[in-house]
Amino acid sequence: MPNKDFWAGQRVFLTGHTGFKGSWAALWLARMGAVTTGYALAPETDPALFDRLGPIEGLTSVIGDIRTPAPLAQAVADCDPTIAIHMAAQPLVRRSYREPAATYDTNVMGTLNVLEALRKAPNLRAVLVITTDKVYRNDDSGHAFREDDPLGGHDPYSSSKAACEEVVSCYRQSYFDEMGVALASARAGNVVGGGDWSEDRLVPDIWRAMVKGEAVTLRNPASVRPWQHVLDPVSGYLDYAEALASGRADLPRALNFAPPADAPMTVQQVTETLGAAMGVARPWKLGQGAQPVEMKLLTLDASLAGRSIGWRPRLTGRKAIEWSAEWYLAMHKGGDARALTEAQIARYEDLPAA
């Protein structure tokens, strides 16, 4: 579990803080007393979790585009970070098919711009770049990917994130190692949790359909993904950044963060679990027509994170879906997003490893 004594007073540069995962991370950092500068585009959904959380204590929010170097470099200079966590990305597979150039520009050149700006930060100790489970070359065999497996990507999103990993590797060997700054990447699975209203994501799509009294349309109900509650990977990122900042020479420079390996869930099972939690008897129907190619099987082996930094997931995939349903239902009944999110963080902190 992240060490509050370590994070209190750390100057953190967090990109993507207005996104779903970034909002949870920003709030958790604030609870631990970090002084955070967030750098991201304005939230693109309405509602958006970042807006619903209200002002976050200790967070300076800078609205900007990582594809534009000059203002990004100024924000890094103003922050003078000790730790940097780079989450900003174009994260949607189907959008990447529609907008491949913008996806590569954000995920590859945007990452390069972030690393260029951080190279000039004099007090920086560690940088963690967040990529994805989809960086691995996937042959649909069901093999649980390990950190040393070949990288690659079929769709523009996956390919751009694999290319991002190459940028990270290059900058680590060419610059950051010489600076004495630890630079690493973290790869997590399909993240769920309260406050995600993004397009083309399963849980928000299910929620929107159920609010309208409709069944959600599933493209690939038998597909398997490493579903995990947002707090599991975010706890891993914070644990990993803390370990990197300690100067440990034995740490891997890439780690997977995934749910327990013995209970994979299909898209259909996720939908039916969420539907049951919301009292919906028939929550889905099968989509018709041609769809973009997506891999049917994707699982990660996160054992290296356990061996190297002592991280373990605390929520099974089923529990992750149940916690998500609980958040959305409470919000739908008039609950306060900030209070709901803080309550789940506090509850998570008290859980044993799964």
Residue pairs with C-beta under 8 A, 6 or more apart in sequence:
1 235
1 239
1 349
2 28
2 32
2 235
2 238
2 239
2 242
3 242
4 32
4 33
6 242
6 245
7 29
7 32
7 33
7 34
7 238
7 242
8 32
8 33
8 34
9 33
9 34
9 35
10 34
10 35
10 82
10 83
11 34
11 35
11 36
11 37
11 79
11 80
11 81
11 82
11 83
11 123
12 29
12 34
12 35
12 36
12 37
12 81
12 82
12 83
12 84
12 85
13 36
13 37
13 39
13 75
13 76
13 79
13 81
13 83
13 84
13 85
13 118
13 121
14 22
14 25
14 26
14 29
14 36
14 37
14 38
14 39
14 84
14 85
14 87
15 22
15 38
15 39
15 40
15 66
15 84
15 85
15 86
15 87
15 88
15 114
16 22
16 38
16 40
16 86
16 87
16 88
16 89
16 130
17 23
17 25
17 26
17 36
17 38
17 39
17 40
17 50
17 59
17 61
17 87
18 38
18 40
18 41
18 42
18 43
18 48
18 50
18 61
18 63
19 40
19 43
19 50
19 87
19 88
19 91
20 49
20 191
20 193
20 195
20 196
20 197
20 198
20 230
21 87
21 130
21 191
21 230
21 233
21 234
22 38
22 40
22 50
22 87
22 88
23 48
23 49
23 50
23 53
23 195
23 341
24 49
24 193
24 195
24 230
24 231
24 234
24 341
24 345
25 85
25 87
25 234
25 237
25 238
26 36
26 38
26 50
26 53
26 56
26 59
27 53
27 56
27 338
27 341
27 342
27 345
28 231
28 234
28 238
28 345
29 36
29 58
29 59
29 238
30 36
30 56
30 57
30 58
30 59
31 342
31 345
33 58
34 58
35 58
36 56
36 58
36 59
36 60
37 59
37 60
37 62
37 75
37 78
37 79
37 81
38 59
38 60
38 61
38 62
39 62
39 64
39 66
39 72
39 75
39 88
40 62
40 63
40 64
40 88
41 63
41 64
41 65
41 88
42 63
43 49
43 50
43 51
45 197
45 198
45 199
46 197
47 197
48 197
49 194
49 195
49 196
49 197
49 337
49 341
52 195
52 337
52 338
53 337
53 338
53 341
54 338
60 79
62 71
62 75
64 71
64 72
64 75
65 71
65 72
65 110
66 72
66 88
66 106
66 110
66 111
66 113
66 114
67 105
67 106
67 109
67 110
67 113
68 113
69 113
69 116
69 117
72 113
72 114
72 117
73 116
73 117
73 120
75 117
76 84
76 117
76 118
76 120
76 121
77 117
77 120
77 121
79 121
80 121
80 122
80 123
81 118
81 121
81 123
81 124
82 123
82 124
82 125
82 245
83 124
83 125
83 126
83 127
83 128
83 241
83 245
84 114
84 118
84 121
84 124
84 126
84 127
84 128
85 127
85 128
85 130
85 237
85 241
86 111
86 114
86 127
86 128
86 129
86 130
87 130
88 106
88 110
88 114
89 106
89 107
89 110
89 130
89 161
90 96
90 99
90 102
90 103
90 106
90 107
90 157
90 160
91 132
91 157
91 198
92 157
92 198
92 199
92 200
92 201
93 134
93 155
93 157
93 158
93 200
93 292
93 294
94 200
94 292
95 103
95 157
95 199
95 200
96 103
96 155
96 156
96 157
96 160
97 155
97 156
97 292
100 156
103 156
103 157
103 160
104 156
104 159
104 160
104 163
106 160
107 157
107 160
107 161
107 163
107 164
108 160
108 163
108 164
108 167
111 129
111 164
111 167
111 168
112 167
112 171
114 129
115 127
115 129
115 167
115 168
115 171
115 175
115 176
115 183
118 124
118 127
118 181
119 171
119 175
119 176
119 179
124 179
124 181
125 181
125 182
125 244
125 245
125 247
126 181
126 182
126 183
126 184
126 241
126 244
126 245
127 176
127 181
127 182
127 183
127 184
127 244
128 184
128 185
128 186
128 237
128 240
128 241
128 244
129 164
129 168
129 183
129 184
129 185
129 186
130 185
130 186
130 188
130 237
131 161
131 164
131 165
131 168
131 185
131 186
131 187
132 157
132 158
132 161
132 187
132 188
133 145
133 187
133 188
133 189
133 190
133 225
133 226
133 256
133 258
133 298
133 300
134 153
134 155
134 157
134 158
134 161
134 298
135 151
135 152
135 153
135 158
135 161
135 162
135 164
135 165
135 187
136 145
136 149
136 150
136 151
136 152
136 162
137 149
137 150
137 151
137 152
137 153
137 162
138 145
138 152
138 154
138 158
138 295
138 297
138 298
140 295
140 296
140 297
141 297
142 224
142 297
142 299
143 149
143 299
144 261
144 299
144 300
144 301
145 256
145 298
145 299
145 300
145 301
146 256
146 301
146 304
147 187
147 252
147 254
147 255
147 256
147 304
151 162
151 165
151 166
152 158
152 159
152 162
153 159
153 160
153 161
153 162
154 293
154 295
155 292
155 293
155 294
164 185
165 185
165 254
168 183
168 184
168 185
169 253
171 183
172 183
172 184
172 253
176 182
176 183
177 183
182 244
182 245
182 247
182 251
182 253
183 253
184 240
184 244
184 251
184 252
184 253
184 254
184 255
185 253
185 254
185 255
186 233
186 236
186 237
186 240
186 254
186 255
186 257
187 254
187 255
187 256
187 257
187 300
188 226
188 228
188 232
188 233
188 236
188 256
188 257
188 258
188 300
189 225
189 226
189 227
189 228
189 233
189 257
189 258
189 259
189 298
189 300
190 202
190 225
190 226
190 227
190 228
191 228
191 229
191 230
191 233
192 202
192 203
192 227
192 228
192 229
192 230
192 270
192 320
192 321
192 324
193 203
193 229
193 230
193 231
193 320
193 323
193 324
193 327
193 344
194 323
194 324
194 326
194 327
194 328
194 331
194 337
194 340
194 341
194 344
195 327
195 331
195 337
195 341
196 203
196 204
196 230
197 204
198 204
202 267
202 270
202 271
203 270
203 274
203 321
203 324
205 216
206 216
206 271
206 274
206 275
206 283
206 284
207 274
207 328
209 215
209 216
209 217
209 283
210 216
210 275
210 278
210 280
210 283
211 332
215 282
215 283
215 284
215 285
216 271
216 283
216 284
216 285
217 284
217 285
217 286
217 287
218 267
218 268
218 271
218 284
218 285
218 286
218 287
219 287
219 291
219 294
220 267
220 291
220 294
220 296
221 266
221 267
221 268
221 271
221 284
221 286
222 266
222 267
222 268
222 296
223 266
223 267
223 294
223 295
223 296
223 297
223 298
224 264
224 265
224 266
224 296
224 297
224 298
224 299
225 264
225 265
225 267
225 298
226 258
226 259
226 264
226 298
226 299
226 300
226 317
227 259
227 265
227 270
227 317
227 320
227 321
228 257
228 258
228 259
228 313
228 315
228 317
228 320
229 315
229 319
229 320
229 323
229 324
229 348
231 314
231 315
231 344
231 345
231 348
232 257
232 259
232 313
232 314
232 315
232 320
233 257
235 311
235 314
235 348
236 255
236 257
236 305
236 309
236 311
237 257
239 309
239 310
239 311
240 255
240 305
240 309
240 311
243 251
243 308
243 309
244 251
250 308
251 308
251 309
252 304
252 308
255 302
255 304
255 305
255 308
255 309
255 311
256 300
256 301
256 302
256 304
256 305
257 300
257 302
257 305
257 311
257 313
258 299
258 300
258 301
258 302
258 313
259 313
259 315
259 316
259 317
259 320
259 354
260 313
260 316
260 317
260 354
261 299
261 301
261 302
263 316
263 317
263 318
264 299
264 317
265 273
265 317
265 318
265 321
268 284
270 317
270 321
271 283
271 284
272 283
272 284
273 318
273 321
273 322
274 283
274 321
274 324
274 325
275 281
275 282
275 283
275 284
277 321
277 322
277 325
277 326
277 329
278 325
278 328
278 329
302 311
302 313
305 311
306 312
312 353
312 354
313 353
313 354
314 348
314 351
314 352
314 353
314 354
315 323
315 348
315 351
315 354
316 354
319 354
323 344
327 340
327 341
327 344
330 340
331 337
331 340
